[in-house]
Amino acid sequence: MEELIGRIMTAARVDREVARNSIGIILGFLNKQGAEDKMQLIFDALPGTKELVDERAETGSGRGLLGGLAGKMGGTMGAMAVLNELNNAGLDMKGIQSVAKELVTYAKEKAGDDIVNEVVSRIPGLNQIV
């Protein structure tokens, strides 16, 4: 996961904590919205990411008003809540796009285009960001 964090730090010009939090926010949302079997393949291909998502869930990270709503809402409303959570983590829209693009690129390199594309395509509006 250190390689992924480093790539996101470079792509989005953010510090390690913002990069790490962003990975957890995005993958946590995809884990709730995506097909369980496909997400497991992504987690298997990205060591340490499942633990990060689980850690965020256990500690309640991202459970502010909109963060908590993101877990209950699907589709566009859930994506909007995640955008807000990423913004609160220190990213502007350009930073969010940089993080999302780099995360998807990295996931495709490790898990394969078909698996990642299937997960991304199930989330309305996500294709516009990545």
C-alpha positions in Angstrom: 0.0 0.0 0.0 3.0 2.3 0.5 3.5 2.4 -3.3 -0.1 3.5 -3.8 0.1 6.1 -1.1 3.3 7.5 -2.7 1.7 7.6 -6.1 -1.3 9.5 -4.8 0.9 11.9 -2.8 2.7 12.7 -6.1 -0.4 12.8 -8.3 -2.5 15.0 -6.0 0.4 16.8 -4.3 -0.9 15.9 -0.8 0.7 14.7 2.3 0.7 11.0 3.4 -2.2 11.3 5.8 -4.5 13.0 3.2 -3.5 10.3 0.6 -4.1 7.5 3.1 -7.5 8.9 4.2 -8.5 9.4 0.6 -7.8 5.8 -0.3 -9.9 4.7 2.7 -12.8 6.9 1.9 -13.0 5.9 -1.8 -12.4 2.2 -1.3 -14.8 2.2 1.6 -17.5 3.7 -0.6 -16.8 1.3 -3.4 -16.9 -1.6 -1.0 -20.4 -0.6 0.1 -21.6 0.0 -3.5 -19.7 -2.5 -5.6 -20.1 -6.2 -6.1 -18.6 -8.0 -3.1 -16.7 -10.6 -5.2 -15.1 -7.9 -7.4 -14.2 -5.7 -4.4 -12.6 -8.7 -2.8 -10.4 -9.2 -5.9 -9.4 -5.6 -5.8 -8.6 -5.8 -2.1 -6.6 -9.0 -2.7 -4.6 -7.1 -5.4 -4.0 -4.1 -3.2 -2.5 -5.5 0.1 -3.3 -3.4 3.1 -6.3 -1.6 1.6 -9.0 -3.9 3.1 -7.4 -3.4 6.5 -7.5 0.4 6.0 -11.2 0.3 5.1 -12.0 -2.0 8.0 -10.0 0.3 10.4 -11.9 3.3 9.2 -15.2 1.5 9.8 -14.2 0.4 13.3 -13.0 3.8 14.4 -15.9 5.6 12.9 -13.7 7.7 10.6 -15.8 9.5 8.0 -18.9 9.1 10.2 -19.7 12.8 10.3 -23.2 13.7 9.1 -22.5 13.3 5.4 -20.0 10.5 5.9 -22.5 8.5 7.8 -25.1 9.2 5.1 -22.8 8.0 2.4 -22.9 4.5 4.0 -26.7 4.5 3.9 -27.2 6.1 0.4 -26.3 4.6 -2.9 -25.8 6.0 -6.3 -25.5 9.7 -6.9 -26.4 10.8 -3.3 -23.8 8.5 -1.8 -21.2 9.7 -4.3 -22.0 13.3 -3.4 -21.5 12.5 0.3 -18.2 10.9 -0.5 -17.1 14.0 -2.4 -17.9 16.1 0.6 -16.0 13.7 2.9 -13.0 13.9 0.5 -13.3 17.7 0.5 -13.3 17.7 4.3 -10.2 15.5 4.3 -8.3 18.4 2.5 -9.0 17.9 -1.2 -10.4 20.4 -3.6 -12.2 19.1 -6.8 -8.9 18.9 -8.7 -7.3 16.9 -5.9 -10.3 14.6 -5.7 -10.0 13.9 -9.4 -6.2 13.3 -9.2 -6.7 10.9 -6.3 -9.5 9.0 -7.9 -7.7 8.7 -11.3 -4.5 7.5 -9.7 -6.3 5.0 -7.4 -8.3 3.6 -10.4 -5.1 3.5 -12.6 -3.2 1.7 -9.8 -6.1 -0.7 -9.2 -6.3 -1.6 -12.9 -2.6 -2.3 -13.0 -2.9 -4.7 -10.0 -6.4 -6.2 -10.3 -7.1 -5.8 -14.0 -9.1 -3.4 -16.2 -12.2 -5.6 -16.4 -12.6 -6.0 -12.6 -12.1 -2.3 -11.8 -14.2 -1.1 -14.7 -17.1 -3.3 -13.6 -17.0 -1.8 -10.1 -16.7 1.8 -11.3 -19.5 1.4 -13.9 -21.9 0.5 -11.1 -21.5 3.9 -9.4 -23.5 6.6 -11.2 -21.3 9.6 -11.9 -18.0 8.0 -10.9 -16.9 7.7 -14.6 -17.1 11.5 -14.8 -14.5 11.8 -12.0 -12.1 9.1 -13.1 
